[in-house]
Amino acid sequence: MERTHGTVRILLGAASVAVLIACSGSSTHVGDGAANDAGGATTADGGATSTPDASATTDAAGGSTFDAASDPVDGTPTRKACTNTFGSALSTFHGRMDGLLVAIVAPSAQGCNGDSTHVHLQVLVSNAVYDVAVNVDGLAADLSHAMVDGPWTEGWHTTGDGLDYPTALGIHSAAFTTTSAKSLMSALANVNHISVFATGYGPTGAHLVHRKGNGNDGAIIANPLGAEPHFFVFRFSTDSF
């Protein structure tokens, strides 16, 4: 597996605007248990575009903030009302999801897979929306770094798409600090193209977007098409590396 390394900068500045796309309905909790099956990968087209949703909600949680991601190559954000209808092409392996960020669901939102400990990202891949559950009850850091495991290519990629924080990104546990759902949502408010290292929890979505070790770490990558992709990485207080 070939990895491309760059200069790591830890960026824990202030972000200004928190934008949240949410909807009503029944809530479904996604746990953090990992599993494996023999599912394959998918390829995709350019995806749909639309104007950003005008609804906005802020999260009152405190903690440090991420730097907001911004890159002219990324294009105008695509935003849709969040949905409870998802695609069915994911495996339960660790992989990288490349798509368009179309909705952000706050912790404890009603419907759209909302639950109390995750921000749920809804990512459009091959004209289908997939759920990504991101823990916001731990520690986090963000940094600019070259893409890991090749360029952004729309789809769910499980071959060669491994990630290890200290090996691939040169980041260790001491660099992480307390964060909040609000700061993550702020930083992703204007993101269009996105990559997510995660483990599929079933055909409709992925989770474990945090430190797991053994090449199975999770991360969110904003501006994956730009000269400086921006990585958001997460760990729990018990993780040391």
Backbone bond lengths (Angstrom), bond angles and torsions (degrees), N, CA, C in turn:
res aa  C-N    CA-C-N  psi(-1)  N-CA   C-N-CA  omega(-1)  CA-C   N-CA-C  phi
1 M - - - 1.468 - - 1.523 108.73 -
2 E 1.307 118.34 125.79 1.457 122.19 -179.78 1.507 110.26 -96.38
3 R 1.315 117.18 127.16 1.454 121.44 178.33 1.521 109.44 -115.79
4 T 1.311 118.11 142.97 1.458 123.90 177.80 1.510 109.36 -105.34
5 H 1.306 116.00 122.89 1.461 120.59 -176.82 1.513 110.80 -106.16
6 G 1.301 117.25 148.82 1.456 122.96 177.89 1.510 110.32 -135.15
7 T 1.299 115.79 -174.91 1.458 121.24 177.66 1.513 109.44 -78.13
8 V 1.322 116.20 126.23 1.460 120.96 -176.59 1.519 109.56 -90.52
9 R 1.329 116.76 130.74 1.454 122.31 172.98 1.515 107.72 -125.44
10 I 1.332 118.45 123.94 1.450 121.39 175.94 1.517 108.07 -84.23
11 L 1.320 116.82 121.62 1.457 122.20 -173.19 1.509 109.07 -121.40
12 L 1.316 116.26 104.31 1.455 121.15 -178.88 1.524 109.02 -124.93
13 G 1.317 116.08 57.74 1.452 121.67 -179.93 1.507 111.55 -91.58
14 A 1.346 116.91 -172.39 1.461 122.06 -177.43 1.509 109.87 -91.60
15 A 1.334 117.50 137.80 1.461 123.26 173.26 1.508 108.23 -108.29
16 S 1.339 117.12 152.54 1.454 118.29 -166.50 1.505 115.92 -103.71
17 V 1.326 120.10 -41.41 1.452 120.16 -169.86 1.509 109.97 -122.68
18 A 1.330 117.61 129.82 1.463 120.88 178.07 1.508 109.18 -103.71
19 V 1.318 116.68 117.67 1.452 120.39 179.34 1.502 109.02 -114.04
20 L 1.306 116.81 132.51 1.448 122.05 -174.99 1.505 109.58 -132.91
21 I 1.300 116.47 129.75 1.444 120.95 173.46 1.521 107.21 -105.33
22 A 1.336 119.35 120.88 1.448 122.01 -176.46 1.509 109.40 -140.83
23 C 1.333 116.38 165.31 1.451 120.05 178.12 1.505 108.85 -149.31
24 S 1.316 116.47 173.13 1.452 120.16 -176.20 1.514 110.27 -100.98
25 G 1.355 115.93 160.92 1.449 122.08 179.96 1.496 109.70 145.43
26 S 1.328 117.14 -167.55 1.463 120.95 -178.66 1.511 110.08 -80.66
27 S 1.341 116.54 151.01 1.457 121.79 -176.98 1.517 109.99 -99.08
28 T 1.346 116.67 138.90 1.450 122.56 177.13 1.506 108.45 -125.59
29 H 1.313 117.98 124.08 1.465 121.56 -178.90 1.512 109.45 -88.64
30 V 1.324 116.76 135.79 1.449 122.57 174.43 1.508 108.13 -105.79
31 G 1.329 117.61 120.70 1.455 121.35 -178.59 1.503 112.17 -82.25
32 D 1.326 117.49 -178.72 1.448 122.44 -177.63 1.514 112.13 -110.21
33 G 1.320 119.46 25.89 1.457 120.78 175.87 1.511 110.00 -84.15
34 A 1.353 118.85 130.74 1.452 122.09 -178.52 1.519 110.12 -97.92
35 A 1.330 116.89 152.00 1.451 122.41 177.01 1.516 108.35 -145.22
36 N 1.360 118.19 169.32 1.445 123.01 177.80 1.510 109.97 -130.35
37 D 1.387 115.34 143.72 1.445 119.38 169.85 1.514 108.55 -145.17
38 A 1.304 116.88 -170.00 1.454 119.54 -172.90 1.515 112.95 -99.81
39 G 1.323 118.21 20.49 1.461 121.28 -178.00 1.507 112.33 -61.62
40 G 1.334 116.05 152.53 1.449 121.46 -178.05 1.511 112.80 -101.68
41 A 1.317 116.59 -161.05 1.463 122.94 -178.55 1.508 109.79 -111.22
42 T 1.320 115.90 161.36 1.454 121.26 177.52 1.509 110.05 -121.36
43 T 1.329 116.33 157.15 1.453 121.58 170.82 1.507 107.98 -114.11
44 A 1.343 116.72 171.18 1.462 117.87 -171.21 1.501 112.00 -150.82
45 D 1.356 115.48 174.34 1.446 121.83 174.65 1.517 109.56 -106.32
46 G 1.317 117.49 -162.37 1.457 120.79 -172.81 1.504 115.48 -74.89
47 G 1.326 119.26 -12.90 1.454 120.79 178.73 1.510 112.58 80.34
48 A 1.344 115.31 164.48 1.458 121.21 -178.87 1.512 111.10 -88.06
49 T 1.324 116.34 160.23 1.459 120.61 176.06 1.513 109.72 -127.73
50 S 1.319 115.09 152.73 1.460 120.86 176.74 1.511 108.33 -157.03
51 T 1.308 117.53 175.43 1.458 120.97 178.23 1.518 110.01 -84.56
52 P 1.344 118.30 152.66 1.458 120.79 -179.67 1.520 111.99 -60.13
53 D 1.329 115.57 143.56 1.459 121.29 176.17 1.529 108.98 -69.06
54 A 1.328 117.52 140.54 1.461 120.15 -173.95 1.513 113.20 -83.01
55 S 1.355 118.82 -12.57 1.457 119.61 -177.47 1.519 110.94 -71.62
56 A 1.331 116.76 142.20 1.467 120.76 -179.77 1.508 109.53 -143.49
57 T 1.338 115.61 138.36 1.451 121.56 177.53 1.513 107.97 -139.61
58 T 1.312 118.54 143.84 1.457 121.11 176.84 1.512 110.28 -108.01
59 D 1.327 114.05 150.60 1.454 122.06 178.88 1.525 107.60 -100.67
60 A 1.315 117.08 130.81 1.468 120.36 -173.55 1.518 113.46 -81.35
61 A 1.333 118.45 -2.55 1.463 120.63 -177.23 1.515 110.71 -63.11
62 G 1.330 116.59 146.36 1.456 121.03 179.53 1.502 111.55 -92.45
63 G 1.336 117.78 -160.91 1.443 121.91 178.34 1.517 111.02 109.67
64 S 1.335 114.95 174.44 1.451 120.44 -178.57 1.518 110.26 -71.62
65 T 1.328 116.08 165.84 1.452 120.62 -178.05 1.522 110.88 -118.87
66 F 1.335 115.74 155.82 1.446 122.27 174.05 1.525 109.57 -87.53
67 D 1.323 115.63 160.84 1.442 119.55 166.27 1.529 108.37 -71.89
68 A 1.318 116.74 136.76 1.463 120.15 176.24 1.524 109.36 -70.71
69 A 1.322 115.38 136.20 1.452 120.18 -179.63 1.522 110.44 -82.83
70 S 1.328 117.14 138.66 1.462 120.34 179.86 1.522 109.04 -153.75
71 D 1.342 116.66 131.13 1.444 121.21 178.46 1.524 108.38 -158.87
72 P 1.336 118.31 126.66 1.465 119.75 -177.02 1.523 113.57 -63.46
73 V 1.338 117.67 -24.02 1.454 121.06 179.34 1.525 111.28 -67.68
74 D 1.320 116.80 -24.22 1.460 121.79 -173.07 1.527 112.60 -66.49
75 G 1.311 118.77 -30.84 1.459 121.98 179.11 1.518 112.67 88.37
76 T 1.319 115.69 174.65 1.462 121.98 -179.74 1.521 110.34 -66.39
77 P 1.349 118.51 131.90 1.468 120.49 -179.97 1.521 112.18 -57.55
78 T 1.303 115.43 139.31 1.458 122.66 174.37 1.516 107.65 -98.27
79 R 1.326 118.48 121.30 1.459 121.21 -179.97 1.526 109.94 -131.12
80 K 1.331 114.92 135.71 1.457 123.33 176.74 1.523 108.56 -131.78
81 A 1.323 117.46 160.76 1.459 119.88 170.30 1.520 108.48 -61.36
82 C 1.340 117.39 138.46 1.458 119.41 -179.11 1.521 109.83 -64.20
83 T 1.327 115.57 159.92 1.451 120.88 -170.91 1.525 111.44 -134.36
84 N 1.307 116.43 158.73 1.465 123.19 169.28 1.524 111.39 -104.90
85 T 1.335 117.21 7.93 1.464 122.21 179.38 1.525 108.72 -109.23
86 F 1.332 116.57 117.12 1.453 121.43 -172.64 1.523 111.60 -120.46
87 G 1.338 115.14 163.66 1.455 121.40 174.21 1.517 111.58 -70.78
88 S 1.318 116.25 -177.92 1.472 119.53 -173.98 1.522 112.66 -140.47
89 A 1.345 117.84 27.78 1.457 120.37 -171.97 1.524 114.84 -104.79
90 L 1.354 119.36 2.24 1.460 119.63 -176.74 1.522 111.68 -84.16
91 S 1.317 114.96 149.03 1.467 121.49 169.53 1.521 108.73 -95.99
92 T 1.323 117.73 -178.92 1.466 120.88 175.75 1.525 111.63 -104.37
93 F 1.332 116.83 23.19 1.458 121.94 171.69 1.532 109.82 -85.67
94 H 1.335 114.85 167.33 1.464 120.70 168.59 1.524 107.22 -75.33
95 G 1.327 116.46 139.77 1.452 119.96 179.34 1.505 111.46 -164.11
96 R 1.313 115.16 -170.74 1.461 121.67 177.16 1.519 109.30 -122.73
97 M 1.331 115.66 124.87 1.454 122.33 176.82 1.518 108.88 -97.50
98 D 1.318 117.15 122.18 1.458 122.58 176.56 1.526 108.55 -113.71
99 G 1.318 117.09 121.10 1.455 120.44 -178.21 1.514 111.49 -164.38
100 L 1.333 116.00 -156.83 1.455 123.16 177.54 1.524 108.90 -114.29
101 L 1.336 116.61 131.64 1.456 121.21 176.88 1.527 108.86 -76.23
102 V 1.335 117.62 117.04 1.464 120.07 -175.00 1.524 113.67 -113.73
103 A 1.348 118.81 -16.91 1.470 120.57 177.31 1.522 109.42 -158.00
104 I 1.328 115.80 151.29 1.465 123.41 176.77 1.524 107.19 -127.62
105 V 1.330 116.54 123.95 1.465 122.13 -175.93 1.526 108.85 -111.50
106 A 1.315 117.53 122.78 1.463 122.85 -177.04 1.520 112.07 -71.76
107 P 1.345 117.17 156.82 1.457 119.73 172.00 1.523 111.19 -55.12
108 S 1.322 115.70 140.27 1.471 124.07 177.78 1.522 113.29 69.65
109 A 1.333 118.59 10.65 1.463 119.83 173.82 1.521 109.40 -64.76
110 Q 1.305 116.46 146.55 1.455 121.70 177.52 1.525 109.29 -84.92
111 G 1.317 116.58 120.09 1.448 121.75 -179.74 1.510 112.65 87.03
112 C 1.321 116.40 178.45 1.460 123.34 177.78 1.524 111.63 55.75
113 N 1.338 116.79 34.32 1.470 124.38 179.54 1.526 113.80 67.06
114 G 1.324 118.74 14.72 1.459 120.76 179.87 1.515 113.02 -59.84
115 D 1.328 117.36 142.79 1.460 123.53 174.29 1.519 108.94 -150.85
116 S 1.324 117.81 177.36 1.464 121.24 -167.31 1.523 114.95 -80.16
117 T 1.330 119.58 -17.79 1.468 120.59 -172.17 1.524 114.16 -117.38
118 H 1.320 117.86 3.94 1.456 121.02 -178.67 1.527 111.55 -130.17
119 V 1.333 115.19 145.94 1.460 121.05 156.90 1.525 105.61 -88.93
120 H 1.324 117.21 128.04 1.460 120.41 179.39 1.526 109.41 -100.98
121 L 1.330 115.62 121.14 1.452 121.71 174.22 1.520 108.23 -94.79
122 Q 1.324 116.61 138.70 1.454 120.65 174.52 1.531 107.19 -111.77
123 V 1.336 114.87 120.47 1.457 122.05 -170.28 1.526 109.35 -118.44
124 L 1.324 115.84 127.94 1.456 121.50 179.72 1.522 109.68 -86.82
125 V 1.332 116.01 120.39 1.462 122.73 179.01 1.529 108.01 -135.07
126 S 1.309 117.64 124.97 1.468 121.59 179.84 1.519 111.76 52.76
127 N 1.330 116.19 43.69 1.467 122.50 177.65 1.523 113.85 64.23
128 A 1.328 117.67 17.43 1.464 122.10 174.18 1.523 108.14 -128.25
129 V 1.330 116.51 147.35 1.466 121.92 -178.84 1.523 109.48 -95.66
130 Y 1.342 116.32 136.95 1.461 122.69 177.32 1.525 109.75 -122.86
131 D 1.330 115.35 147.66 1.459 123.47 -179.10 1.521 109.83 -91.18
132 V 1.334 117.30 136.66 1.465 122.30 174.08 1.523 107.61 -128.18
133 A 1.339 117.06 115.40 1.464 122.67 -178.91 1.523 109.41 -92.83
134 V 1.341 116.89 119.25 1.470 122.39 -176.51 1.522 108.96 -115.04
135 N 1.336 117.36 118.45 1.461 121.07 178.94 1.523 111.58 -63.72
136 V 1.337 116.79 134.67 1.462 121.80 174.95 1.527 109.87 -124.91
137 D 1.332 116.59 25.48 1.469 121.63 179.20 1.526 111.05 -111.89
138 G 1.341 116.93 24.02 1.455 120.95 179.35 1.512 111.42 -133.19
139 L 1.336 116.30 -141.73 1.461 123.63 -179.69 1.519 109.03 -115.22
140 A 1.334 116.44 159.26 1.454 119.88 -175.61 1.519 111.27 -150.45
141 A 1.326 115.20 164.46 1.465 123.26 173.18 1.519 107.64 -151.12
142 D 1.330 116.97 164.50 1.454 120.35 173.46 1.515 109.41 -141.21
143 L 1.325 116.41 151.55 1.449 122.30 -174.95 1.514 110.29 -158.59
144 S 1.320 116.42 154.01 1.452 121.87 172.43 1.522 108.88 -91.93
145 H 1.336 116.06 135.97 1.466 121.06 -175.75 1.521 108.44 -161.32
146 A 1.306 116.23 151.22 1.463 119.93 174.85 1.525 110.40 -60.87
147 M 1.325 116.72 153.02 1.455 120.66 178.70 1.526 111.12 -57.22
148 V 1.307 115.05 145.79 1.466 122.39 178.01 1.521 108.32 -105.19
149 D 1.323 116.82 132.64 1.468 123.30 178.05 1.515 113.90 64.84
150 G 1.322 115.07 45.47 1.452 119.57 168.98 1.505 115.12 90.29
151 P 1.337 116.82 169.68 1.464 121.72 -176.05 1.521 112.48 -71.68
152 W 1.342 114.95 160.60 1.467 122.08 174.62 1.525 109.13 -58.13
153 T 1.336 116.42 126.17 1.462 122.90 174.98 1.514 106.92 -141.83
154 E 1.307 117.81 114.39 1.459 120.79 -170.46 1.527 111.13 -52.16
155 G 1.333 116.09 129.49 1.454 121.31 179.62 1.521 111.88 147.54
156 W 1.332 116.04 -178.39 1.470 124.59 175.40 1.512 106.51 -110.73
157 H 1.330 116.09 111.70 1.459 122.13 -170.56 1.530 109.84 -111.57
158 T 1.320 116.69 120.66 1.462 120.80 -177.59 1.519 112.71 -118.68
159 T 1.307 118.20 3.75 1.460 121.86 179.71 1.522 109.27 -106.28
160 G 1.325 116.65 112.72 1.454 120.82 178.16 1.510 115.02 79.83
161 D 1.322 117.29 3.86 1.464 119.42 -175.80 1.521 110.80 -99.00
162 G 1.332 115.74 72.91 1.452 121.90 176.32 1.513 110.59 -104.49
163 L 1.341 116.36 158.19 1.461 121.19 178.58 1.514 108.92 -146.63
164 D 1.336 115.92 129.62 1.462 122.37 173.90 1.522 107.00 -130.13
165 Y 1.337 117.41 121.15 1.466 120.80 -173.60 1.529 113.63 -52.32
166 P 1.359 119.57 -58.06 1.464 117.70 -175.29 1.522 113.85 -68.85
167 T 1.335 117.63 -33.03 1.458 120.30 -176.85 1.519 111.86 -78.64
168 A 1.320 117.24 -48.16 1.465 121.00 -174.47 1.523 113.14 -85.17
169 L 1.352 117.28 -33.41 1.462 121.05 -173.79 1.523 113.14 -112.70
170 G 1.331 118.20 -11.68 1.458 120.71 -178.69 1.510 113.68 68.09
171 I 1.335 118.38 26.48 1.456 122.15 -178.63 1.519 110.07 -113.74
172 H 1.335 116.36 141.21 1.456 122.54 -177.21 1.529 110.42 -123.93
173 S 1.311 115.89 169.49 1.463 121.38 -170.80 1.521 113.31 -59.35
174 A 1.332 118.69 -29.67 1.466 120.93 -178.06 1.524 112.59 -65.08
175 A 1.319 118.24 -20.34 1.460 121.45 -178.04 1.519 113.15 -80.30
176 F 1.330 117.67 -9.15 1.459 121.21 -175.30 1.523 110.42 -89.48
177 T 1.325 116.21 149.51 1.448 121.46 178.25 1.523 109.70 -144.35
178 T 1.325 116.32 172.97 1.465 121.17 -179.44 1.525 110.25 -64.06
179 T 1.315 115.22 139.68 1.459 120.00 176.89 1.513 109.02 -135.16
180 S 1.325 117.38 -167.66 1.456 120.85 -178.52 1.513 110.45 -149.18
181 A 1.328 115.28 162.76 1.458 119.91 174.31 1.525 110.22 -59.83
182 K 1.326 116.29 -39.55 1.466 120.45 -178.53 1.520 111.55 -59.18
183 S 1.319 117.99 -44.70 1.461 120.11 -177.20 1.522 111.35 -67.69
184 L 1.333 117.37 -37.41 1.459 119.67 177.98 1.525 110.85 -66.09
185 M 1.323 116.82 -44.94 1.459 119.81 -179.72 1.524 111.26 -64.58
186 S 1.325 117.59 -36.93 1.463 121.39 175.53 1.523 111.15 -59.61
187 A 1.328 115.28 -47.69 1.455 120.13 -175.68 1.521 112.29 -66.09
188 L 1.336 117.12 -27.65 1.462 120.92 -177.88 1.525 112.75 -97.51
189 A 1.328 117.59 1.34 1.467 121.16 -171.86 1.519 113.21 -57.39
190 N 1.329 118.56 -35.80 1.460 121.49 -176.64 1.521 113.26 -110.60
191 V 1.331 116.42 18.70 1.460 121.02 -178.85 1.525 109.99 -82.22
192 N 1.305 116.68 138.35 1.454 123.13 177.37 1.534 109.35 -111.56
193 H 1.327 118.49 -79.29 1.458 120.54 174.29 1.528 109.46 -69.79
194 I 1.326 115.97 142.98 1.461 120.07 -177.85 1.525 109.23 -148.84
195 S 1.316 115.66 148.98 1.463 122.40 169.76 1.517 107.64 -124.39
196 V 1.337 116.41 143.16 1.458 121.07 179.88 1.522 108.89 -135.83
197 F 1.337 116.44 118.73 1.462 120.56 167.54 1.523 107.51 -82.49
198 A 1.318 117.53 126.92 1.464 121.55 -174.76 1.523 108.51 -164.25
199 T 1.326 115.46 178.22 1.463 122.49 174.49 1.523 108.28 -117.05
200 G 1.308 117.08 128.71 1.450 119.67 178.91 1.518 111.26 -64.21
201 Y 1.345 116.96 136.35 1.466 119.65 175.03 1.531 110.91 -97.74
202 G 1.296 116.57 -1.18 1.456 123.71 -177.58 1.511 108.00 162.45
203 P 1.322 118.58 -173.81 1.471 119.81 -175.15 1.515 114.97 -68.20
204 T 1.343 118.17 -15.74 1.466 120.38 -172.02 1.522 114.87 -102.07
205 G 1.331 118.30 -10.00 1.458 117.55 -175.46 1.514 113.78 -171.27
206 A 1.347 114.91 -179.13 1.455 122.15 -176.11 1.519 109.90 -139.80
207 H 1.340 115.58 158.35 1.464 121.93 178.89 1.528 108.47 -150.12
208 L 1.335 117.44 -159.34 1.470 123.00 -177.05 1.535 110.51 57.29
209 V 1.315 115.90 46.29 1.476 121.85 179.17 1.523 107.88 -87.82
210 H 1.327 115.72 61.15 1.464 121.61 -177.65 1.516 108.68 -161.41
211 R 1.316 117.13 -177.92 1.456 122.80 -178.27 1.529 111.18 -62.02
212 K 1.326 116.20 123.75 1.463 122.60 173.61 1.523 111.81 -126.20
213 G 1.330 117.88 -23.93 1.455 122.02 -177.62 1.519 112.50 82.32
214 N 1.336 115.71 173.04 1.464 122.82 177.15 1.532 112.98 56.70
215 G 1.327 116.55 35.15 1.451 120.61 178.59 1.511 114.83 77.12
216 N 1.342 117.25 10.10 1.458 121.66 -177.00 1.523 113.07 -110.44
217 D 1.340 118.05 24.02 1.459 120.30 179.90 1.529 110.64 -70.99
218 G 1.324 114.93 151.97 1.459 121.10 178.42 1.513 111.28 -105.31
219 A 1.322 117.40 154.66 1.464 122.12 178.60 1.517 109.36 -163.44
220 I 1.326 115.17 153.40 1.463 122.14 170.06 1.526 106.99 -105.53
221 I 1.324 116.86 134.89 1.459 120.82 179.33 1.524 108.61 -121.58
222 A 1.322 115.84 113.12 1.461 121.83 173.33 1.523 109.17 -92.09
223 N 1.329 116.38 155.49 1.467 122.35 -179.25 1.526 113.13 55.00
224 P 1.334 117.49 45.27 1.469 118.79 -176.79 1.525 113.72 -67.72
225 L 1.340 118.32 -13.59 1.461 121.25 178.62 1.518 112.34 -92.12
226 G 1.331 117.16 -12.33 1.454 121.58 -172.93 1.515 113.71 -86.22
227 A 1.329 114.91 178.83 1.458 121.37 -179.58 1.521 111.84 -71.12
228 E 1.359 117.35 -25.67 1.460 121.81 -179.55 1.519 110.39 -129.85
229 P 1.327 118.71 79.25 1.470 119.60 173.82 1.526 110.26 -54.85
230 H 1.328 116.29 146.94 1.462 121.97 -174.27 1.522 109.24 -116.48
231 F 1.332 116.24 117.04 1.460 123.06 -176.05 1.530 110.53 -96.72
232 F 1.330 117.00 133.18 1.460 124.32 170.64 1.530 106.56 -111.71
233 V 1.327 116.40 120.30 1.462 121.38 -174.05 1.532 109.70 -124.55
234 F 1.332 116.44 154.78 1.462 121.51 -168.28 1.524 110.28 -140.55
235 R 1.330 115.45 148.68 1.459 120.68 174.00 1.517 108.92 -151.32
236 F 1.344 116.09 166.70 1.452 121.64 173.81 1.523 109.70 -99.07
237 S 1.315 117.74 164.52 1.465 122.35 -175.82 1.531 112.44 -62.99
238 T 1.309 117.92 -21.86 1.463 121.77 -179.15 1.527 113.08 -85.62
239 D 1.332 117.93 -7.13 1.466 121.09 -178.05 1.528 110.62 -84.37
240 S 1.316 115.96 134.72 1.461 121.57 176.73 1.527 108.20 -137.29
241 F 1.315 117.33 126.95 1.474 120.25 -177.98 1.528 110.14 -158.15
